[in-house]
Amino acid sequence: MKIKLNFKARHAGMAAITTVAVLAGLILLNLVVQNIPAQWDMTRKKLFSLTDQTTNLVKSLDQEVMIYLLSKPGQEPKDIMEVLERYAGASSKISLELVDPDRNPTLISQYSEEGQSITNGSVIVVSGAYSRVIDRIDLYSISYSQQGQPQVLGMTAEQRVTSALAYVISGREPRIYILEGHNELTLAKLNLQDVVSKANYSIKILNLLKVGTVPDDAEVVVILSPQRDLTEKESDALGSYLEKGGALFLSRDLSGVDMRNMDALLGRFNLMITPGVVMEKDTNRLLPGMGNNPIVFSPRMAEENPVTDSLRENNLDAFVSTAMGIQETEIRKRNLKFTSLLNSSNSSWLRTDLNNPSEFRMAGDIPGPITVAASLAETNRDTGKEDGARIILLSSGQSLSALPGLGQIKANIEFFLNSLNWLSDQEESMNIPSKSLFRLPVQINALQAWIYGAICVLLIPLLIIIGASVVLYRRKHL
C-alpha cells in the first residue's frame, strides 16, 4: 500500500534529513580538522611561529628527539606548550610529552644533575645519549626592578629549545677561552655572555701568564680590546697554538699603547693594523642622527661569506666607531687567505695624523676603501681548501658594546657570533632573538574617543534599526 504524505509531512521530513546531514557533516569536518596538525599564529608579533633557523634545523633532523614539558596535566603554561607543539608538528622526528613530575620522578631523575632538582615548568630535550634541561625561568626574558620585583619582558622559549636541540643532536659544545690579564673587555661587560652561552658555547677564562700555554681543548681563543700588550711568552704561546691549527678572534681599539708583541703575533700570519681613524664621507653610510659624524659609519660587507651572509640576507647594518685600518703585510708567507669582511667606501680615508682636526682629506691620509674587519684562513697546499689556523681581526672593538646614541647593534652581535661560528667550524649558530611580550596601550585623544564612542553607541545600532525597519516594511507590502 502506497502511503501518501501531505505537504507538511514531506516538508518536516526534508527538514529532519537536512538537519541530520548537516550535523553529520560538522562531526566529520571536526574529526578531519583534529587530525590536521596545521596551526595559525594570529599574534601580531608571531610569538609562537618558528624562525627560519629553527625550521631549517628541524627539517634536517635524521634522529629521534624527545621533548618533555614538566607540568601537571591541565596546568601547563599555554604559551610554552604552543611553541613546543609547533616543534612536534614541524617534524615527525620530534615527539612531545607532558610529564607530571609528581608521578614520574624516576624519569626526571635521569636528567637532573647530582644535588639539583628540576623545577616544575621546565623543559627537557633528549636525543640519544645527550640531553639538556631548560629551567622554566630561562624560557622567558625577565627584568628586575630596583625593588627586586621581576617583570617578564619577552619569551625565549624558541631561543632555548632550538639551542638545546642543536646540542643534543650533535653533542658538540665548542669551548672558547677568553684571554685575561691585559685589561680586556669581558663578555659580561659587553652583555654577550648570555648570548654566547645560548649559542651552545662553553666559556672558559684563559690567563697565559699563569698557565703558559693554550689548553688543548680550546677551539677558539678570544681577545677583546686589550689595553696592555702581550708578553713575548704569551705571544709565542698564541703563535704556537695557531700554528697547530688554532683559531683566534681579536678585537683592538685605538689606544696609543705600544702593542709590539701583539703586532708581532699578527705579523706571523700576514696581518697588520695601521694606526689611525677611518673617516667615512659617503652620507649613505653615516647617521644623520649623530650629525653625520665621519668616524661612526656602516661598513660594506663581504659577499658570499659565512660571517656576513646572514647580515646581508636580513638587511642588518653593522656600525663601527673609531676604527683603524687592517691590511696584509707586504711580505706574505705560507698559504694564508686574507678576506676583507667589513670595509669603508671609496669616499673614505684613513687619517693617520690624529692631531689633524680637518674633516677633509689631507696629504698623508690613506685613501679608501679601508678594511676594518678581516678574516685569515690557512689553506692546504694540495687541495686549496681551508685547513689550519683561522683568525678574525676587528679594528673597532668598542663596536661590540653599546655605541653612544645607538645602544648595542644587533648586526654587530650577529657578526661576533658568526665569527665564533666560522672559527669553530660550526655550520650554523643559534642566534634567535627573544620575542617581546610588551603590549603597548592604545593612546587616543578626546576627539577620537568621542568619534569611536559615537560609532559604537549610536551609528551601529542606528544602522541595525534602519535595516530591520526596511526588512519589516518590505515583508508587509509583499
Secondary structure as GFF3:
##gff-version 3
##sequence-region A 1 478
A	DSSP	alpha_helix	7	34	.	.	.	ID=ss1
A	DSSP	alpha_helix	52	59	.	.	.	ID=ss2
A	DSSP	beta_strand	65	70	.	.	.	ID=ss3
A	DSSP	alpha_helix	78	90	.	.	.	ID=ss4
A	DSSP	beta_strand	94	99	.	.	.	ID=ss5
A	DSSP	alpha_helix	105	109	.	.	.	ID=ss6
A	DSSP	beta_strand	123	127	.	.	.	ID=ss7
A	DSSP	beta_strand	130	134	.	.	.	ID=ss8
A	DSSP	three_ten_helix	136	139	.	.	.	ID=ss9
A	DSSP	beta_strand	140	144	.	.	.	ID=ss10
A	DSSP	beta_strand	150	155	.	.	.	ID=ss11
A	DSSP	alpha_helix	157	170	.	.	.	ID=ss12
A	DSSP	beta_strand	175	179	.	.	.	ID=ss13
A	DSSP	alpha_helix	193	198	.	.	.	ID=ss14
A	DSSP	beta_strand	202	206	.	.	.	ID=ss15
A	DSSP	alpha_helix	208	211	.	.	.	ID=ss16
A	DSSP	beta_strand	220	224	.	.	.	ID=ss17
A	DSSP	alpha_helix	232	243	.	.	.	ID=ss18
A	DSSP	beta_strand	247	251	.	.	.	ID=ss19
A	DSSP	alpha_helix	260	267	.	.	.	ID=ss20
A	DSSP	beta_strand	271	274	.	.	.	ID=ss21
A	DSSP	beta_strand	277	279	.	.	.	ID=ss22
A	DSSP	three_ten_helix	283	285	.	.	.	ID=ss23
A	DSSP	three_ten_helix	288	290	.	.	.	ID=ss24
A	DSSP	beta_strand	296	297	.	.	.	ID=ss25
A	DSSP	beta_strand	300	301	.	.	.	ID=ss26
A	DSSP	alpha_helix	309	313	.	.	.	ID=ss27
A	DSSP	beta_strand	320	321	.	.	.	ID=ss28
A	DSSP	beta_strand	325	328	.	.	.	ID=ss29
A	DSSP	beta_strand	336	343	.	.	.	ID=ss30
A	DSSP	beta_strand	349	351	.	.	.	ID=ss31
A	DSSP	beta_strand	366	367	.	.	.	ID=ss32
A	DSSP	beta_strand	371	379	.	.	.	ID=ss33
A	DSSP	beta_strand	386	394	.	.	.	ID=ss34
A	DSSP	three_ten_helix	397	400	.	.	.	ID=ss35
A	DSSP	alpha_helix	410	423	.	.	.	ID=ss36
A	DSSP	beta_strand	435	436	.	.	.	ID=ss37
A	DSSP	alpha_helix	446	454	.	.	.	ID=ss38
A	DSSP	pi_helix	455	459	.	.	.	ID=ss39
A	DSSP	alpha_helix	460	476	.	.	.	ID=ss40
###
